[in-house]
Amino acid sequence: MKSSILILFIYVVSFINLSAQSLALKEGNIRFISEKKGISAENTTFKSEINIQEKSISFSITIKGFIFKKPKMQDHFNDKVMISETFPTASFNGKIITTEDLSKPGTYEVKVEGNMQIKDVKKEYNANGTIKISADGVAVKSEFMINKKDFNIEGFYANMTDDIIKVFLVSVYH
């Protein structure tokens, strides 16, 4: 059985005041890689928000914002894989689950629970992560898996049998 893993890197940077209730993304970068087939793409057209007081986090990712090295791959991704004309965004809206007071400086192991929507599928989803609060800002890190079949995502090639997308999330709000 052939296998390939898509890796999604999310790097988010924003400039805010830590005392603000809701911290919004100013600039960021999302990158995914399929190591087996050498497919990669980057996206800088997405929005993110974190609210430390309410312990909430959200992302909205523009699918057409993924830029590939090869234009044909980008066309295939948008037209056949993600059907971006019909499903232009993917999103996550959730709560940060912890008993810790996130308004204080420190590093906290947390769980995030919420709804992820990719294409026409909205599912409850959870992931473990780390939130670091400092005078410089807020940093969020997480690594989790997405089963492509759960979200009706087909492979780039008919013979690709990988079902799992490994996702790495690094978000910095400061």
Buried (B, 14 or more C-beta within 10 A) or exposed (E): EEEBBBBBBBBBBBEBEBEEEEBBBEEBBBBBBBBBBEBBBBBBBBBBBBBBEEBBBBBBBBBBBBBBEEEEBBEBBBEEBBBBEEBBBBBBBBBBEBEBEBEEEEEBEBBBEBEBBBBEEEEEBEBEBBBBBEEEBBBBBBBBEBEBEBBEBEBBBEEBEBBBBBBBBBBBBB
